[in-house]
Amino acid sequence: MSNYKKVRCARCGKPMETAYYDSCPHCKREGYNVNYETVYDCVGRTLPERADESTGIYRYRDFYSLGENDTCVSLGEGNTPLHKLSRIGREMGLNNLYMKDESKNPTMSHKDRMCSLIVAKALADNAPGVVISSTGNQGAATAAYAAVAGLPCVVFTTPNVSDTMKTLMQAYGAQVFVTPTMADRGIIMEKLVRELGYYPASGLASPPIGSSCFGVDGYKSIAFEVFEQLGNQAPDWFVIPISYGDTLYGISKGMKDLKEMGYIDRLPRLVAAEVFHAAEENLNQGNEIPVEQPSKPSIQTSIATGWVTYQTVRALRDCEGTARTSNDDEALAMQKRLAKTEGVYAETASCASLVALEKLVKEEMIKPDDKVVVLITSTGLKDPGTTSLYLPEVPCIEPTLEAFKKAMKDSYGLEV
């Protein structure tokens, strides 16, 4: 039996009166752009048994807004591993550091959890297709799930998107288009939604209010899985790379569900790992409605924005959370460090979680025995070209020890 009850404005609480992708009209009249949120009643409910995990995120179907007869559009997303980061943990002075590795999802990112639900809703609504504005991960995930559902998929992206990402989206059958500017993506996307009836797989409102409230619930499954993987315990801290903050907000909803069901008595403290101080400054300034922060191009493309949503900032306040930034040099250094110490090649934006964590450890906010989980959202294989720019050229050598020793010293600075 589903726990889902209704949809309401995340700020004023009034029921949904417009399309789910538009901001609340009541708040808008007051000058606020706010998204809707789904509401669940979890009192007296329990998590499903772990006997069959092959259903992935749909093991938690009662915690989503799908109707009884709606089709689950799945590629086996979810059930991603939780690894203990022993070496980096020791280096940082942490005894209980864990990594939730979302790169093990079908399209190699956490976006699969959300896009699976979004495409399922598009199918239930008999939409003629789905459309998205994306620089990569979400576009690839939407294209893959649209392919499974048999729905056309259109992706609008920017000139600087990596060739790997364009290839991935097109390989899944999406029609991919580059627009001259970031803003142009939203203009043409809105025309497809309002005039052709396409289902939007990314946010449509400006300023941004976040993704579909129905899709964001897919991230609740991360909270449920981590709780189970830690032996039915919540971490003390959960560090999450954010753009507008959909993932953090979704995880916070899952943790609140666990608290409402009586599994935990307190919420873990969430940390937003970001590039341009959007969450950090709005928290510090006490803004009810977030104010845009200055931004510029970054190699951490997935999280390079000066915006954060109302519900993300609220989620951080509710759990006494915080935010820290990751610049490009820090992210690149952490990407190499994670790969060399733990054997995980993560997207630079993913490494922001470890950058933010180390800063909080140095500030002594996070203590040595605290149980900490960092979210790795995607793989570095989505943009290997950026990493390769900062690596030495691979030498070509003759098959002699002399040539090998010389190349080791010249290229890698190592004596043999």
C-alpha positions in Angstrom: 0.0 0.0 0.0 1.5 3.3 -1.1 2.5 5.9 1.5 1.9 8.7 -1.0 -0.7 11.3 0.0 -0.6 14.6 -2.0 1.4 17.3 -3.7 1.8 20.8 -2.1 3.9 23.9 -2.3 7.2 23.3 -0.5 6.9 26.8 1.1 3.3 27.8 1.7 1.8 24.3 1.8 -1.1 25.0 -0.6 -2.1 22.2 -2.9 -0.8 22.0 -6.4 -2.9 24.3 -8.7 -0.6 24.5 -11.8 1.5 22.0 -13.8 4.0 20.3 -11.5 6.9 21.9 -13.4 5.7 25.5 -12.7 6.4 27.3 -9.5 3.6 27.8 -6.9 1.4 30.7 -8.1 0.7 31.9 -4.5 4.4 32.2 -3.7 5.1 33.7 -7.1 2.7 36.6 -6.4 4.9 37.3 -3.3 8.0 37.3 -5.5 9.2 33.8 -4.6 10.0 30.9 -7.1 9.2 27.7 -5.2 8.7 24.1 -6.3 6.1 21.6 -5.3 6.8 18.7 -3.0 5.3 15.2 -2.6 3.9 14.3 0.9 3.9 10.9 2.4 2.5 9.3 5.6 5.0 6.8 6.9 3.8 6.5 10.5 3.4 2.8 11.3 5.0 1.8 8.0 8.1 -0.3 7.5 10.8 -0.8 4.9 10.3 -3.8 2.6 12.4 -7.0 3.3 15.8 -7.2 1.6 15.1 -10.8 0.4 14.9 -9.7 -3.2 17.0 -6.8 -4.1 16.8 -7.4 -7.9 13.9 -4.9 -8.1 16.4 -2.1 -7.3 14.8 1.2 -6.3 11.3 -0.3 -6.9 11.7 -2.3 -3.8 10.7 1.0 -2.2 7.8 1.6 -4.6 5.4 2.5 -1.7 7.6 5.6 -1.1 7.0 7.0 -4.6 4.0 8.6 -6.2 3.4 5.9 -8.8 -0.1 4.7 -9.3 -1.0 1.0 -8.7 -1.1 0.3 -12.4 1.8 2.5 -13.5 4.7 0.7 -15.3 8.1 0.6 -13.6 10.7 1.7 -16.1 13.9 0.1 -14.9 17.4 -0.9 -15.9 18.2 -2.4 -12.5 19.2 1.0 -10.9 20.0 1.1 -7.2 21.7 -1.3 -4.8 25.0 0.5 -5.4 27.9 -0.5 -3.1 28.9 1.2 0.1 32.7 1.0 0.4 34.8 1.8 3.5 37.5 4.2 2.4 40.3 3.0 4.7 43.3 4.7 3.2 41.8 8.1 2.6 40.0 7.8 6.0 43.3 7.3 7.8 44.9 10.2 5.9 42.0 12.5 7.0 42.0 11.1 10.5 38.6 9.4 10.2 37.9 5.9 11.5 34.5 5.4 9.8 34.5 6.9 6.3 32.3 5.3 3.7 31.6 6.0 0.0 28.3 5.4 -1.7 29.4 4.7 -5.3 26.6 5.8 -7.6 28.8 5.2 -10.7 27.7 1.6 -10.5 24.2 2.5 -11.8 23.3 1.5 -15.4 24.3 4.8 -17.0 27.0 5.3 -14.4 25.4 8.1 -12.3 23.0 8.7 -9.5 20.6 10.4 -12.1 19.3 6.9 -13.0 17.2 6.9 -9.8 15.4 10.1 -10.6 15.1 9.6 -14.4 13.6 6.1 -14.0 10.7 7.7 -12.0 10.4 10.7 -14.4 10.1 8.5 -17.5 7.6 6.2 -15.6 5.5 9.3 -15.0 5.8 10.4 -18.6 4.6 7.0 -19.7 1.7 7.1 -17.2 0.7 10.5 -18.5 0.8 9.3 -22.2 3.3 12.0 -23.1 4.5 12.0 -26.7 8.1 12.1 -25.6 10.5 13.5 -23.0 12.7 16.6 -23.3 15.6 17.7 -21.1 18.2 20.5 -20.9 21.4 18.8 -19.7 25.2 18.9 -19.9 25.5 15.1 -19.4 24.6 12.8 -16.6 20.9 13.6 -16.5 20.6 13.7 -20.3 22.2 10.3 -20.6 20.0 8.8 -18.0 16.8 10.3 -19.5 17.8 9.0 -22.9 18.4 5.5 -21.6 15.1 5.2 -19.7 13.2 6.7 -22.5 14.6 4.0 -24.8 13.4 1.3 -22.3 9.9 3.0 -22.3 9.8 3.4 -26.1 9.4 7.1 -25.8 11.2 9.7 -28.0 13.8 11.8 -26.2 15.2 15.2 -27.1 18.2 16.6 -25.3 19.3 20.3 -25.6 22.9 20.9 -24.5 25.7 23.4 -24.7 28.8 23.7 -27.0 31.2 22.8 -24.2 29.6 19.4 -23.4 32.1 16.6 -23.7 32.2 14.4 -26.8 31.8 11.4 -24.5 28.5 12.7 -23.2 27.2 13.6 -26.6 28.1 10.1 -27.8 26.4 8.5 -24.8 23.2 10.4 -25.2 23.0 9.7 -28.9 23.9 6.0 -28.5 20.7 5.6 -26.3 18.7 7.0 -29.3 18.2 10.6 -28.1 18.0 13.5 -30.6 20.7 15.8 -29.3 20.9 19.5 -30.1 23.5 22.2 -29.1 22.2 25.7 -28.5 24.3 28.8 -28.6 23.9 29.7 -24.9 22.8 28.0 -21.6 19.6 30.1 -21.6 18.7 29.1 -25.1 18.3 25.5 -23.9 15.5 26.5 -21.6 13.7 28.6 -24.2 13.4 25.8 -26.8 12.7 23.1 -24.2 9.8 25.1 -22.9 8.3 25.3 -26.4 8.4 21.5 -26.6 6.7 21.2 -23.2 4.0 23.8 -23.6 3.2 23.5 -27.3 4.0 19.9 -28.1 3.2 18.2 -24.8 6.6 16.7 -24.1 7.3 15.7 -20.5 10.2 17.8 -19.0 12.9 15.7 -17.4 14.7 18.7 -16.0 13.5 21.9 -14.4 11.7 24.4 -16.5 11.2 27.4 -14.2 13.5 30.3 -14.1 15.0 31.1 -11.6 15.5 27.3 -11.0 13.1 25.6 -8.5 14.5 22.0 -8.9 13.5 19.0 -10.9 10.1 17.1 -10.9 8.9 16.5 -7.4 7.9 13.0 -8.4 11.4 12.2 -9.8 13.3 13.6 -6.9 11.7 11.0 -4.7 14.0 8.4 -6.4 16.8 9.8 -4.3 15.1 8.6 -1.2 16.3 5.1 -2.1 19.9 6.3 -1.4 19.0 7.1 2.2 17.2 3.7 2.6 20.1 1.7 1.1 22.8 3.5 3.2 20.7 2.9 6.3 20.5 -0.8 5.6 24.2 -1.1 4.4 25.3 0.4 7.7 23.5 -2.3 9.7 20.3 -0.3 10.1 22.0 2.8 11.3 22.1 6.3 9.8 25.5 8.0 9.5 26.4 11.0 11.6 27.3 13.0 8.4 26.3 12.6 4.8 28.3 14.7 2.3 26.7 15.2 -1.1 27.8 17.1 -4.3 25.1 19.5 -5.3 24.0 21.6 -8.3 20.6 23.0 -7.4 20.4 20.4 -4.7 17.8 17.8 -5.9 19.9 14.9 -4.7 20.5 16.3 -1.2 16.9 17.2 -0.9 15.8 13.7 -2.0 18.1 12.0 0.5 16.9 14.3 3.3 13.3 13.2 2.5 14.4 9.5 2.8 16.0 10.2 6.1 12.9 11.9 7.4 10.8 8.9 6.3 13.1 6.7 8.3 12.7 8.9 11.3 8.9 9.0 10.9 8.9 5.2 10.7 10.9 5.0 14.0 14.0 3.5 12.5 16.2 6.5 13.6 15.8 9.1 16.3 17.8 11.9 14.7 18.6 13.0 11.2 22.2 12.8 9.9 23.8 16.2 9.3 24.0 16.8 5.6 26.8 18.7 3.9 26.4 20.3 0.5 29.6 20.1 -1.6 29.5 22.9 -4.2 31.6 25.2 -6.3 30.2 28.7 -5.9 29.0 29.1 -2.3 25.3 29.0 -3.3 24.1 26.9 -0.4 26.8 28.2 2.0 26.1 31.9 1.5 22.3 31.5 1.6 22.6 29.6 4.8 24.9 32.2 6.3 22.7 35.1 5.2 19.6 33.4 6.5 17.8 33.8 3.2 14.3 32.2 3.1 14.4 32.3 -0.7 17.9 31.7 -2.1 19.8 34.4 -3.9 22.0 33.7 -6.9 25.7 33.7 -6.2 28.4 34.7 -8.8 29.6 31.8 -11.0 31.9 31.1 -13.9 32.9 28.1 -16.1 34.3 25.1 -14.2 35.5 21.6 -15.0 33.1 20.4 -12.3 30.4 20.9 -14.9 27.7 18.8 -13.1 27.7 21.1 -10.1 28.9 24.5 -11.5 26.0 26.8 -10.7 25.4 29.8 -8.5 21.8 28.7 -7.8 20.4 26.5 -5.1 16.7 25.7 -4.4 14.5 26.7 -1.5 13.9 23.1 -0.5 17.6 22.3 -0.5 18.4 25.2 1.9 15.5 24.2 4.1 16.7 20.5 4.2 20.1 21.7 5.4 18.6 23.9 8.1 16.3 21.0 9.3 19.3 18.8 10.0 21.8 21.4 11.2 23.7 20.8 8.0 26.3 23.0 6.3 28.1 23.5 3.0 31.7 23.8 1.8 33.1 24.5 -1.7 35.5 22.7 -4.0 37.5 24.6 -6.6 38.8 23.0 -9.8 42.4 22.4 -8.5 41.1 20.8 -5.3 38.7 18.6 -7.3 41.4 17.4 -9.7 43.8 16.7 -6.9 41.1 14.7 -5.0 40.2 12.8 -8.2 43.8 11.6 -8.5 44.1 10.9 -4.8 40.9 8.8 -4.8 42.0 6.8 -7.8 45.5 6.1 -6.4 44.5 5.2 -2.9 41.1 3.5 -3.3 41.0 2.5 -7.0 38.0 4.6 -7.8 38.1 7.0 -10.8 35.3 9.4 -10.1 33.9 12.4 -11.9 35.6 15.7 -10.8 32.2 17.0 -9.5 31.9 13.8 -7.4 35.2 14.5 -5.8 33.8 17.7 -4.3 32.3 15.6 -1.6 35.7 14.5 -0.3 37.1 18.0 -0.7 34.3 19.5 1.4 34.7 16.7 3.9 38.4 17.3 4.4 37.8 21.0 5.1 35.2 20.1 7.8 37.7 17.7 9.4 40.4 20.3 9.5 37.9 22.7 11.0 37.2 20.0 13.7 33.5 20.0 12.9 33.7 16.4 12.0 35.4 14.2 14.7 37.6 11.1 14.2 35.0 8.6 15.3 32.0 10.1 13.5 30.4 7.8 10.9 30.6 9.7 7.6 29.3 8.8 4.1 30.3 10.6 1.0 28.4 10.3 -2.2 30.2 9.7 -5.4 27.7 10.6 -8.1 29.4 9.5 -11.3 32.5 8.1 -13.0 35.5 9.9 -14.4 34.9 8.0 -17.6 32.2 10.5 -18.5 34.9 13.1 -19.2 38.4 11.5 -19.4 39.6 14.3 -21.7 39.6 16.7 -18.8 41.7 14.4 -16.6 44.1 13.6 -19.3 45.0 17.3 -19.7 46.6 17.1 -16.2 48.4 13.8 -16.7 51.9 13.3 -18.1 52.1 12.1 -21.7 52.5 8.3 -22.0 56.1 7.7 -23.2 56.9 5.3 -26.0 60.0 3.3 -25.2 62.4 0.7 -26.6 62.1 -2.7 -24.9 65.3 -2.2 -22.7 65.7 -1.6 -19.0 67.8 1.5 -19.7 64.9 3.0 -21.8 62.4 2.0 -19.1 64.5 3.6 -16.3 65.0 6.8 -18.2 61.3 7.1 -19.0 60.3 6.4 -15.4 62.5 9.3 -14.3 61.7 11.7 -17.2 57.9 11.1 -17.3 57.0 10.1 -13.8 59.9 11.4 -11.7 60.6 8.0 -10.3 64.0 6.3 -9.8 64.1 2.5 -10.4 
